[in-house]
Amino acid sequence: MRYTVGMFDTQSLSSIVIPPIFLWAIFFIMLVFYLIITIIFLYHWNRYGGKNKVIMLGSTLYLLVSVLLIGTATIALIRIS
């Protein structure tokens, strides 16, 4: 079936193939960047925020949402591979 979405023909878009190894490489590069940023954030929050309840709640939510997003991305990559 052929559908046109704006200027793009969906049949021609379906022929684009991205190798899974490339997707995994991008995922791991972004994961390393994320870990560096997370270490900086957690250090800053612990060093300057102390035991402030808002800081504790924010860092907990940050980590929980991060785990969910990274887990979802990992599952998606496993299914694609």
C-alpha positions as CSV (number, residue, x, y, z in Angstrom):
1,M,0.0,0.0,0.0
2,R,1.1,3.5,-0.8
3,Y,0.3,6.4,1.5
4,T,1.6,10.0,1.1
5,V,2.3,11.8,4.3
6,G,3.2,15.4,3.5
7,M,6.0,15.2,1.0
8,F,7.0,11.6,1.9
9,D,5.8,8.4,0.3
10,T,5.6,5.8,3.1
11,Q,6.6,3.0,0.9
12,S,9.9,4.6,0.1
13,L,10.5,5.3,3.8
14,S,10.0,1.6,4.7
15,S,13.1,0.7,2.6
16,I,15.4,2.5,4.9
17,V,17.4,0.0,7.0
18,I,19.5,0.9,9.9
19,P,21.8,-1.9,11.1
20,P,21.1,-2.9,14.8
21,I,24.8,-2.6,15.6
22,F,24.6,1.1,14.7
23,L,21.6,1.5,17.0
24,W,23.4,-0.3,19.8
25,A,26.5,2.0,19.4
26,I,24.3,5.1,19.6
27,F,22.5,3.7,22.6
28,F,25.8,3.0,24.5
29,I,27.3,6.4,23.6
30,M,24.2,8.1,24.9
31,L,24.2,5.8,28.0
32,V,27.8,6.9,28.8
33,F,26.8,10.5,28.4
34,Y,23.8,10.0,30.6
35,L,25.9,8.3,33.3
36,I,28.4,11.2,33.4
37,I,25.6,13.8,33.7
38,T,23.9,11.7,36.4
39,I,27.1,11.5,38.4
40,I,27.5,15.3,38.2
41,F,23.8,15.9,39.1
42,L,23.9,13.5,42.1
43,Y,27.1,15.0,43.4
44,H,25.7,18.5,43.1
45,W,22.4,17.6,44.7
46,N,24.1,15.7,47.6
47,R,26.8,18.3,48.1
48,Y,24.7,21.5,48.0
49,G,21.2,20.2,48.7
50,G,21.9,18.2,51.8
51,K,19.0,16.3,53.2
52,N,16.4,18.7,51.7
53,K,13.2,16.6,51.1
54,V,12.6,18.3,47.8
55,I,16.1,17.4,46.6
56,M,15.7,13.8,47.8
57,L,12.3,13.5,46.0
58,G,13.7,15.1,42.8
59,S,16.7,12.8,42.7
60,T,14.6,9.7,43.4
61,L,12.1,10.6,40.6
62,Y,15.0,11.4,38.3
63,L,16.5,7.9,38.9
64,L,13.2,6.1,38.7
65,V,12.2,7.7,35.4
66,S,15.7,7.1,34.0
67,V,15.5,3.4,34.8
68,L,12.1,3.2,33.1
69,L,13.3,5.0,30.0
70,I,16.6,3.1,29.7
71,G,14.8,-0.2,30.3
72,T,12.2,0.6,27.6
73,A,15.0,1.6,25.1
74,T,16.9,-1.6,25.9
75,I,13.8,-3.8,25.4
76,A,13.1,-2.0,22.1
77,L,16.6,-2.5,20.9
78,I,16.6,-6.2,21.9
79,R,13.3,-6.7,19.9
80,I,14.7,-4.9,16.9
81,S,18.0,-6.9,16.9
